[in-house]
Amino acid sequence: MEYDHETQVINFISGLLLGAVIGAGVALLTAPQLGHRTRRRIKKTALTIRDSATDRWDDLADEVKGKVDDAIDGARKRFAS
C-alpha cells in the first residue's frame, strides 16, 4: 500500500512527538528532584500534552469532515448529471 505525502508527514510528526513525550518523561523521572515535585511536573506536562492532543484531534476531525463533505458533494454532482 502506497502512502501519499501527507500521510508520511503526519506519521513522521506523530513519531517525533511521541519520541519527545517519552524523552521528556524519562528526563523528568531521572531528574534529581523531590518525588512530589517530579509528580507535579509530570501531571502538569501530561495535562498540557492532553490538551494539545485534544486540540489537534479536533482540528484533524474538522479537516477530515471537510474533505468527506467535499467528496460527497462531488459524487452527488457526478451522479445528478
NUTORKOL-804174 format. One record per residue: residue in three letters; residue number from 1; x, y, z of N, C-alpha, C in turn. Coordinates in nm, 3 decimals, m for minus. Layout:
<lummis>
{lummi ala NUM {X Y Z} {X Y Z} {X Y Z}}
...
</lummis>
This chain:
<lummis>
{lummi met 1 {0.084 m0.118 0.000} {0.000 0.000 0.000} {0.089 0.124 0.000}}
{lummi glu 2 {0.065 0.213 m0.092} {0.145 0.334 m0.101} {0.084 0.444 m0.016}}
{lummi tyr 3 {0.170 0.518 0.051} {0.125 0.631 0.130} {0.147 0.758 0.050}}
{lummi asp 4 {0.053 0.849 0.061} {0.074 0.977 m0.003} {0.162 1.063 0.087}}
{lummi his 5 {0.202 1.175 0.034} {0.296 1.262 0.105} {0.241 1.310 0.239}}
{lummi glu 6 {0.113 1.347 0.242} {0.052 1.396 0.367} {0.055 1.290 0.476}}
{lummi thr 7 {0.027 1.167 0.439} {0.028 1.057 0.537} {0.168 1.037 0.592}}
{lummi gln 8 {0.268 1.045 0.505} {0.405 1.030 0.550} {0.445 1.140 0.647}}
{lummi val 9 {0.404 1.261 0.617} {0.436 1.375 0.704} {0.367 1.359 0.839}}
{lummi ile 10 {0.240 1.319 0.837} {0.166 1.300 0.963} {0.230 1.190 1.046}}
{lummi asn 11 {0.268 1.079 0.982} {0.333 0.970 1.054} {0.466 1.014 1.114}}
{lummi phe 12 {0.544 1.092 1.039} {0.672 1.140 1.089} {0.653 1.232 1.209}}
{lummi ile 13 {0.559 1.326 1.198} {0.535 1.420 1.308} {0.481 1.346 1.430}}
{lummi ser 14 {0.394 1.249 1.409} {0.341 1.170 1.522} {0.454 1.096 1.593}}
{lummi gly 15 {0.542 1.036 1.516} {0.656 0.966 1.576} {0.750 1.060 1.648}}
{lummi leu 16 {0.771 1.177 1.589} {0.857 1.277 1.652} {0.798 1.323 1.786}}
{lummi leu 17 {0.668 1.351 1.787} {0.602 1.395 1.910} {0.603 1.285 2.016}}
{lummi leu 18 {0.578 1.162 1.974} {0.580 1.051 2.069} {0.719 1.035 2.130}}
{lummi gly 19 {0.822 1.045 2.047} {0.959 1.037 2.098} {0.990 1.149 2.195}}
{lummi ala 20 {0.942 1.269 2.164} {0.966 1.384 2.252} {0.896 1.364 2.386}}
{lummi val 21 {0.774 1.312 2.383} {0.699 1.288 2.507} {0.770 1.182 2.591}}
{lummi ile 22 {0.813 1.075 2.528} {0.882 0.969 2.602} {1.013 1.022 2.658}}
{lummi gly 23 {1.087 1.098 2.578} {1.213 1.156 2.625} {1.192 1.251 2.741}}
{lummi ala 24 {1.088 1.333 2.733} {1.059 1.426 2.842} {1.021 1.350 2.969}}
{lummi gly 25 {0.944 1.243 2.953} {0.906 1.163 3.070} {1.027 1.099 3.137}}
{lummi val 26 {1.117 1.045 3.057} {1.238 0.985 3.113} {1.323 1.091 3.182}}
{lummi ala 27 {1.335 1.208 3.119} {1.413 1.316 3.179} {1.353 1.360 3.312}}
{lummi leu 28 {1.222 1.369 3.319} {1.157 1.408 3.444} {1.178 1.303 3.553}}
{lummi leu 29 {1.168 1.177 3.513} {1.182 1.071 3.613} {1.325 1.055 3.665}}
{lummi thr 30 {1.422 1.092 3.584} {1.561 1.077 3.627} {1.620 1.206 3.683}}
{lummi ala 31 {1.541 1.312 3.685} {1.590 1.440 3.737} {1.606 1.433 3.889}}
{lummi pro 32 {1.710 1.496 3.940} {1.735 1.493 4.085} {1.646 1.593 4.160}}
{lummi gln 33 {1.518 1.558 4.177} {1.424 1.642 4.250} {1.349 1.556 4.350}}
{lummi leu 34 {1.277 1.624 4.435} {1.192 1.553 4.528} {1.079 1.485 4.453}}
{lummi gly 35 {1.029 1.377 4.508} {0.925 1.298 4.443} {0.799 1.377 4.415}}
{lummi his 36 {0.752 1.456 4.513} {0.627 1.529 4.491} {0.642 1.636 4.383}}
{lummi arg 37 {0.761 1.696 4.372} {0.783 1.795 4.266} {0.783 1.728 4.128}}
{lummi thr 38 {0.849 1.613 4.121} {0.853 1.539 3.995} {0.713 1.497 3.953}}
{lummi arg 39 {0.635 1.444 4.048} {0.499 1.403 4.016} {0.414 1.522 3.971}}
{lummi arg 40 {0.432 1.636 4.035} {0.358 1.756 3.997} {0.395 1.799 3.855}}
{lummi arg 41 {0.524 1.795 3.824} {0.569 1.834 3.689} {0.516 1.735 3.585}}
{lummi ile 42 {0.517 1.606 3.618} {0.465 1.506 3.525} {0.317 1.529 3.501}}
{lummi lys 43 {0.242 1.556 3.607} {0.099 1.580 3.594} {0.072 1.703 3.509}}
{lummi lys 44 {0.145 1.811 3.534} {0.127 1.934 3.459} {0.160 1.911 3.311}}
{lummi thr 45 {0.270 1.842 3.285} {0.310 1.814 3.147} {0.207 1.725 3.078}}
{lummi ala 46 {0.158 1.623 3.149} {0.058 1.533 3.091} {m0.070 1.608 3.057}}
{lummi leu 47 {m0.113 1.698 3.143} {m0.233 1.777 3.115} {m0.213 1.868 2.994}}
{lummi thr 48 {m0.096 1.928 2.983} {m0.065 2.013 2.869} {m0.066 1.932 2.740}}
{lummi ile 49 {m0.004 1.815 2.743} {0.001 1.729 2.625} {m0.139 1.682 2.589}}
{lummi arg 50 {m0.219 1.646 2.689} {m0.356 1.603 2.663} {m0.436 1.713 2.596}}
{lummi asp 51 {m0.425 1.834 2.648} {m0.498 1.947 2.589} {m0.453 1.973 2.445}}
{lummi ser 52 {m0.323 1.967 2.423} {m0.270 1.988 2.289} {m0.317 1.878 2.194}}
{lummi ala 53 {m0.314 1.753 2.241} {m0.357 1.641 2.157} {m0.506 1.653 2.126}}
{lummi thr 54 {m0.585 1.696 2.223} {m0.728 1.713 2.201} {m0.753 1.820 2.095}}
{lummi asp 55 {m0.681 1.931 2.104} {m0.696 2.037 2.006} {m0.657 1.989 1.867}}
{lummi arg 56 {m0.546 1.916 1.858} {m0.501 1.865 1.728} {m0.599 1.762 1.673}}
{lummi trp 57 {m0.653 1.678 1.760} {m0.750 1.578 1.717} {m0.876 1.646 1.662}}
{lummi asp 58 {m0.923 1.750 1.730} {m1.040 1.825 1.683} {m1.012 1.890 1.547}}
{lummi asp 59 {m0.892 1.947 1.531} {m0.856 2.007 1.403} {m0.854 1.902 1.292}}
{lummi leu 60 {m0.796 1.786 1.322} {m0.790 1.678 1.223} {m0.930 1.630 1.188}}
{lummi ala 61 {m1.017 1.616 1.288} {m1.154 1.572 1.264} {m1.228 1.672 1.175}}
{lummi asp 62 {m1.208 1.801 1.200} {m1.271 1.904 1.116} {m1.220 1.896 0.973}}
{lummi glu 63 {m1.090 1.876 0.957} {m1.031 1.866 0.824} {m1.085 1.745 0.749}}
{lummi val 64 {m1.091 1.631 0.817} {m1.143 1.510 0.754} {m1.290 1.527 0.718}}
{lummi lys 65 {m1.366 1.587 0.809} {m1.509 1.611 0.781} {m1.525 1.698 0.657}}
{lummi gly 66 {m1.444 1.801 0.645} {m1.449 1.889 0.529} {m1.420 1.814 0.400}}
{lummi lys 67 {m1.318 1.727 0.404} {m1.283 1.650 0.284} {m1.392 1.550 0.249}}
{lummi val 68 {m1.452 1.489 0.350} {m1.561 1.393 0.324} {m1.680 1.467 0.265}}
{lummi asp 69 {m1.713 1.583 0.321} {m1.824 1.662 0.267} {m1.798 1.701 0.122}}
{lummi asp 70 {m1.674 1.742 0.091} {m1.639 1.777 m0.047} {m1.654 1.656 m0.139}}
{lummi ala 71 {m1.609 1.540 m0.092} {m1.620 1.418 m0.173} {m1.766 1.381 m0.197}}
{lummi ile 72 {m1.849 1.395 m0.095} {m1.992 1.364 m0.110} {m2.057 1.461 m0.208}}
{lummi asp 73 {m2.024 1.589 m0.195} {m2.079 1.688 m0.288} {m2.037 1.658 m0.432}}
{lummi gly 74 {m1.911 1.623 m0.450} {m1.861 1.589 m0.583} {m1.931 1.467 m0.640}}
{lummi ala 75 {m1.953 1.368 m0.556} {m2.021 1.246 m0.602} {m2.166 1.277 m0.638}}
{lummi arg 76 {m2.232 1.359 m0.560} {m2.371 1.396 m0.589} {m2.381 1.469 m0.723}}
{lummi lys 77 {m2.286 1.559 m0.748} {m2.286 1.634 m0.874} {m2.265 1.540 m0.993}}
{lummi arg 78 {m2.177 1.443 m0.977} {m2.149 1.348 m1.087} {m2.271 1.260 m1.117}}
{lummi phe 79 {m2.336 1.214 m1.011} {m2.449 1.123 m1.030} {m2.578 1.196 m1.066}}
{lummi ala 80 {m2.585 1.325 m1.030} {m2.706 1.402 m1.062} {m2.708 1.443 m1.209}}
{lummi ser 81 {m2.591 1.450 m1.270} {m2.585 1.494 m1.411} {m2.623 1.385 m1.506}}
</lummis>
